[in-house]
Amino acid sequence: MFKALVLEQQDNRTLSSIQQLDESQLPEGNVTVKVDYSSLNYKDGLAITGKGKIVRNFPMVPGIDLVGEVLESADERYQAGDKVVLTGWGVGEGHWGGMAEKARLNADWLVPLAEGLSKENAMMIGTAGLTGMLCVQALLDAGIAPDRGPVLVTGASGGVGSVAVTLLAKLGFEVAALTGRVEENGPLLEALGAKQIIAREVFEEPARALEKQIWAGVVDTVGSKVLAKALAQVDYDGAVAACGLAGGFDLPTTVMPFILRGVKLLGVDSVMCPFEKRQQAWAKLVELLPASYYEQACRTVALEDVAECAEAITKGQVTGRVMIKL
Ligand SMILES: NC(=O)c1ccc[n+]([C@@H]2O[C@H](COP(=O)([O-])OP(=O)(O)OC[C@H]3O[C@@H](n4cnc5c(N)ncnc54)[C@H](OP(=O)(O)O)[C@@H]3O)[C@@H](O)[C@H]2O)c1
């Protein structure tokens, strides 16, 4: 038997409870993993509270991330005892996920735990941190360098945002952090490396087609009006890495930034990201993310605390990263 958070549906409402399950109930897969930690992402929050249509079949064990050790493997790439990480691939949405002491998975979805990374730190990074890294890499690949000018991170106190702020600062960029919680999180964002803290209200006024050019690059986790405003303020030949919709999935913009300033809008997805790109991103996270990030921006909770944390993350009330100890 093993312990799991289980989501069920009753009268169109999602209910979560902690249950003891039998290994025979695990879904199909060729690798069984003893899960040490999972983590809480915005998507997990939507799944657990039922506020977003994330879960494709019930009952479901949520958790789009996990780290643990292989118990049994029918795939030659993995042996019992190997430390592995999983993020994305629809796990915790259509296939039982990380918020359980055991998981059965497809070997193609796993990544060996990067050298030099502890299991704890891997889950403090999780999907959010991996996505932050992929956004930063997308800007670097588009030629955005520290000497091009300041960069902006929106939704800065969240999981993706706080990692992006830290990574960009470590790479030598002058980082501005946009947040709806200036007083509460300004000091933390400065400690992570932000040079400027901007209140979200400033970005909620409708954007003009083109505004004063300020940013060489942007990491956007918010979407909607905030992304539209950021696009209007990006420098000639600058770039925006867009990965999130915490403020809405619409985009009330015009073509002007693209056709008059050559601004590039770069979509970033971590869920289906190919293996090699993931492995490179994990290695770069090990190299770039300082110990101070884990110390200042992460906390650990028990499975019993997840329902409350899930509610909080959907309301934009979580700061940094939340790791779940199984
Ligand atoms: N494309 C991908 O593969 C991928 C992967 C991971 C995450 N995501 C997406 O990226 C976004 C961030 O994920 P996360 O896990 O970092 O979530 P998170 O920890 O909840 O962070 C989101 C942050 O956005 C800001 N925010 C919240 N509600 C807002 C609103 N109504 N308007 C404007 N800003 C708001 C808040 O920061 P402040 O308080 O500082 O403003 C919040 O902390 C989510 O939309 C998520 O679905 C996408």
The ligand as a MOL file (V3000), in Angstrom:
LIG
                    3D

  0  0  0     0  0            999 V3000
M  V30 BEGIN CTAB
M  V30 COUNTS 48 52 0 0 0
M  V30 BEGIN ATOM
M  V30 1 N 4.4930 26.9300 -20.8680 0
M  V30 2 C 4.8410 26.0820 -19.9220 0
M  V30 3 O 5.3940 25.0060 -20.1700 0
M  V30 4 C 4.5830 26.4570 -18.5040 0
M  V30 5 C 5.2760 25.8220 -17.4730 0
M  V30 6 C 5.0880 26.2760 -16.1490 0
M  V30 7 C 4.1930 27.2940 -15.9090 0
M  V30 8 N 3.4990 27.8310 -16.9280 0 CHG=1
M  V30 9 C 2.5520 28.9190 -16.7060 0
M  V30 10 O 3.2880 30.0320 -16.1890 0
M  V30 11 C 2.4910 30.7410 -15.2580 0
M  V30 12 C 3.2480 30.8190 -13.9270 0
M  V30 13 O 3.3400 29.5400 -13.3530 0
M  V30 14 P 3.8920 29.3810 -11.8650 0
M  V30 15 O 3.8830 27.9250 -11.5620 0
M  V30 16 O 5.1270 30.1920 -11.7260 0 CHG=-1
M  V30 17 O 2.6840 30.0720 -11.0530 0
M  V30 18 P 2.7400 30.9850 -9.7510 0
M  V30 19 O 3.8130 30.5050 -8.8470 0
M  V30 20 O 1.3550 31.0870 -9.2460 0
M  V30 21 O 3.1940 32.3920 -10.3250 0
M  V30 22 C 2.3450 33.2270 -11.0730 0
M  V30 23 C 2.5780 34.6690 -10.6380 0
M  V30 24 O 1.8600 35.5240 -11.5260 0
M  V30 25 C 1.3660 36.6590 -10.8330 0
M  V30 26 N -0.0930 36.6930 -10.9600 0
M  V30 27 C -0.9900 35.8740 -10.3720 0
M  V30 28 N -2.2480 36.2020 -10.7120 0
M  V30 29 C -2.1300 37.2590 -11.5570 0
M  V30 30 C -3.0790 38.0760 -12.2580 0
M  V30 31 N -4.3950 37.8570 -12.1610 0
M  V30 32 N -2.6080 39.0720 -13.0220 0
M  V30 33 C -1.2860 39.2970 -13.1360 0
M  V30 34 N -0.3430 38.5770 -12.4920 0
M  V30 35 C -0.7720 37.5680 -11.7170 0
M  V30 36 C 1.8030 36.4790 -9.3670 0
M  V30 37 O 3.0560 37.1400 -9.2020 0
M  V30 38 P 3.1610 38.5950 -8.5080 0
M  V30 39 O 2.4050 38.4990 -7.2310 0
M  V30 40 O 4.6260 38.8100 -8.3330 0
M  V30 41 O 2.5450 39.5540 -9.4690 0
M  V30 42 C 2.0310 34.9920 -9.2480 0
M  V30 43 O 2.9230 34.6870 -8.2220 0
M  V30 44 C 1.1600 29.9950 -15.1730 0
M  V30 45 O 0.2360 30.5840 -16.0310 0
M  V30 46 C 1.5170 28.6050 -15.6460 0
M  V30 47 O 0.4060 27.9220 -16.1840 0
M  V30 48 C 3.6830 27.4320 -18.2080 0
M  V30 END ATOM
M  V30 BEGIN BOND
M  V30 1 1 1 2
M  V30 2 2 2 3
M  V30 3 1 2 4
M  V30 4 1 4 5
M  V30 5 2 4 48
M  V30 6 2 5 6
M  V30 7 1 6 7
M  V30 8 2 7 8
M  V30 9 1 8 9
M  V30 10 1 8 48
M  V30 11 1 9 10
M  V30 12 1 9 46
M  V30 13 1 10 11
M  V30 14 1 11 12
M  V30 15 1 11 44
M  V30 16 1 12 13
M  V30 17 1 13 14
M  V30 18 2 14 15
M  V30 19 1 14 16
M  V30 20 1 14 17
M  V30 21 1 17 18
M  V30 22 2 18 19
M  V30 23 1 18 20
M  V30 24 1 18 21
M  V30 25 1 21 22
M  V30 26 1 22 23
M  V30 27 1 23 24
M  V30 28 1 23 42
M  V30 29 1 24 25
M  V30 30 1 25 26
M  V30 31 1 25 36
M  V30 32 1 26 27
M  V30 33 1 26 35
M  V30 34 2 27 28
M  V30 35 1 28 29
M  V30 36 1 29 30
M  V30 37 2 29 35
M  V30 38 1 30 31
M  V30 39 2 30 32
M  V30 40 1 32 33
M  V30 41 2 33 34
M  V30 42 1 34 35
M  V30 43 1 36 37
M  V30 44 1 36 42
M  V30 45 1 37 38
M  V30 46 2 38 39
M  V30 47 1 38 40
M  V30 48 1 38 41
M  V30 49 1 42 43
M  V30 50 1 44 45
M  V30 51 1 44 46
M  V30 52 1 46 47
M  V30 END BOND
M  V30 END CTAB
M  END
